Structures are given as C-alpha cells and as structure tokens.
Amino acid sequence: MNSIDNIRTPQRIRTRFIAFTALLLSSITFISGFLVFLYMKSPAFENQLLGQVMKHMDWIVKNEFENQIKKLKPRPVVDPNDENAWFWNYIKERNKEYIEYETKGKWQ
C-alpha cells in the first residue's frame, strides 16, 4: 500500500506542473505590475507624460494666449492738466493717417 502512494501518477505530475506554472506566472505579473507602479511614480514618467501632452497642447496654449492678448487694451491717458496732450493727439492722428495710407491709400 505504501509503495502505491509513492508512485507519481501522470495526473499528479501534471497538476503540480500547472500549479508551479500558475505560481510563476502570477509572480511575474505581480513583479512587473509593481515595477510599472514604481516607474509611474518616478519623475521620469512625469516628464515624459508632460512632454507628450504638451506636444499636442501647444496650439491650444498659443491660441489662448493670443486671445488673452487681444483682450488687453491700453489704458487711456486722460489728464486734463497734461501739457503734452497736444503732442499725443498729434501722434494719434498721424498714426491713424499712416494706417489709412498703408491699408487703403497706397493701393488705390
């Protein structure tokens, strides 16, 4: 009776092989998942991800920046006691005439 128990049957060998293979695969999966977790916590991954995102976001940032610049308007200088107001009015009129000439008068 004792000799029959010591004989390894093909089913018992196959079962142990499957169990060992499953243990090996689950260990490899756990270790690789842990290494991926450590990599995702590292600054290298953050820099890579930021670079990939910003590569596709540059045009959005640029467009938004241009829209915000267009909203900015210079503050008007309104000082009734400004003794140089005539000069600034002259410059404004001259610039307006220059713009009119460059956009319309030059091409007619």
BAKOL-210937 format. One record per residue (C-alpha): residue number from 1; z, x, y; residue in one letter. Coordinates in nm, 3 decimals, m for minus. Layout:
BEGIN
<NUM <Z X Y> "A">
...
***
This chain:
BEGIN
<1 <0.000 0.000 0.000> "M">
<2 <0.088 0.280 0.231> "N">
<3 <m0.246 0.452 0.178> "S">
<4 <m0.443 0.142 0.279> "I">
<5 <m0.263 0.125 0.615> "D">
<6 <m0.352 0.484 0.695> "N">
<7 <m0.724 0.433 0.637> "I">
<8 <m0.908 0.375 0.961> "R">
<9 <m1.148 0.092 0.927> "T">
<10 <m1.466 0.079 1.139> "P">
<11 <m1.328 m0.221 1.332> "Q">
<12 <m1.013 m0.032 1.424> "R">
<13 <m1.214 0.274 1.539> "I">
<14 <m1.449 0.052 1.742> "R">
<15 <m1.155 m0.129 1.904> "T">
<16 <m0.992 0.199 2.006> "R">
<17 <m1.323 0.329 2.141> "F">
<18 <m1.369 0.012 2.352> "I">
<19 <m1.011 0.034 2.478> "A">
<20 <m1.048 0.401 2.570> "F">
<21 <m1.383 0.336 2.742> "T">
<22 <m1.233 0.047 2.938> "A">
<23 <m0.938 0.264 3.044> "L">
<24 <m1.173 0.541 3.150> "L">
<25 <m1.399 0.307 3.349> "L">
<26 <m1.111 0.133 3.524> "S">
<27 <m0.956 0.471 3.611> "S">
<28 <m1.285 0.592 3.758> "I">
<29 <m1.321 0.267 3.954> "T">
<30 <m0.968 0.290 4.090> "F">
<31 <m1.002 0.655 4.191> "I">
<32 <m1.339 0.600 4.359> "S">
<33 <m1.205 0.296 4.544> "G">
<34 <m0.907 0.498 4.661> "F">
<35 <m1.135 0.780 4.782> "L">
<36 <m1.354 0.530 4.969> "V">
<37 <m1.040 0.386 5.129> "F">
<38 <m0.930 0.732 5.241> "L">
<39 <m1.277 0.803 5.381> "Y">
<40 <m1.285 0.475 5.572> "M">
<41 <m0.952 0.567 5.735> "K">
<42 <m1.083 0.908 5.845> "S">
<43 <m1.216 0.986 6.194> "P">
<44 <m1.548 1.099 6.043> "A">
<45 <m1.621 0.746 5.922> "F">
<46 <m1.521 0.600 6.258> "E">
<47 <m1.757 0.837 6.441> "N">
<48 <m2.040 0.761 6.200> "Q">
<49 <m1.989 0.386 6.234> "L">
<50 <m1.965 0.405 6.611> "L">
<51 <m2.285 0.609 6.623> "G">
<52 <m2.470 0.359 6.404> "Q">
<53 <m2.351 0.063 6.611> "V">
<54 <m2.422 0.223 6.947> "M">
<55 <m2.769 0.326 6.832> "K">
<56 <m2.860 m0.041 6.813> "H">
<57 <m2.649 m0.149 7.113> "M">
<58 <m2.781 0.091 7.379> "D">
<59 <m3.034 m0.155 7.515> "W">
<60 <m2.767 m0.426 7.546> "I">
<61 <m2.531 m0.196 7.735> "V">
<62 <m2.815 m0.075 7.957> "K">
<63 <m2.932 m0.430 8.030> "N">
<64 <m2.578 m0.550 8.105> "E">
<65 <m2.520 m0.252 8.333> "F">
<66 <m2.838 m0.327 8.527> "E">
<67 <m2.737 m0.694 8.562> "N">
<68 <m2.397 m0.596 8.699> "Q">
<69 <m2.558 m0.352 8.945> "I">
<70 <m2.789 m0.629 9.070> "K">
<71 <m2.487 m0.849 9.143> "K">
<72 <m2.337 m0.585 9.370> "L">
<73 <m2.418 m0.638 9.734> "K">
<74 <m2.329 m0.407 10.019> "P">
<75 <m2.060 m0.532 10.247> "R">
<76 <m2.196 m0.627 10.584> "P">
<77 <m2.056 m0.430 10.872> "V">
<78 <m1.958 m0.692 11.124> "V">
<79 <m1.766 m0.542 11.408> "D">
<80 <m1.823 m0.698 11.748> "P">
<81 <m1.691 m0.384 11.917> "N">
<82 <m1.927 m0.150 11.734> "D">
<83 <m2.105 0.055 11.996> "E">
<84 <m2.363 0.170 11.741> "N">
<85 <m2.467 m0.180 11.634> "A">
<86 <m2.800 m0.145 11.818> "W">
<87 <m2.879 0.162 11.604> "F">
<88 <m2.804 m0.016 11.276> "W">
<89 <m3.009 m0.316 11.385> "N">
<90 <m3.297 m0.085 11.471> "Y">
<91 <m3.275 0.084 11.129> "I">
<92 <m3.263 m0.254 10.955> "K">
<93 <m3.571 m0.377 11.140> "E">
<94 <m3.758 m0.053 11.081> "R">
<95 <m3.680 m0.067 10.708> "N">
<96 <m3.794 m0.429 10.695> "K">
<97 <m4.123 m0.337 10.865> "E">
<98 <m4.168 m0.043 10.629> "Y">
<99 <m4.111 m0.265 10.325> "I">
<100 <m4.358 m0.521 10.460> "E">
<101 <m4.616 m0.250 10.515> "Y">
<102 <m4.565 m0.097 10.168> "E">
<103 <m4.580 m0.432 9.986> "T">
<104 <m4.841 m0.621 10.188> "K">
<105 <m4.996 m0.440 10.484> "G">
<106 <m5.102 m0.128 10.303> "K">
<107 <m5.311 m0.323 10.052> "W">
<108 <m5.496 m0.553 10.290> "Q">
***
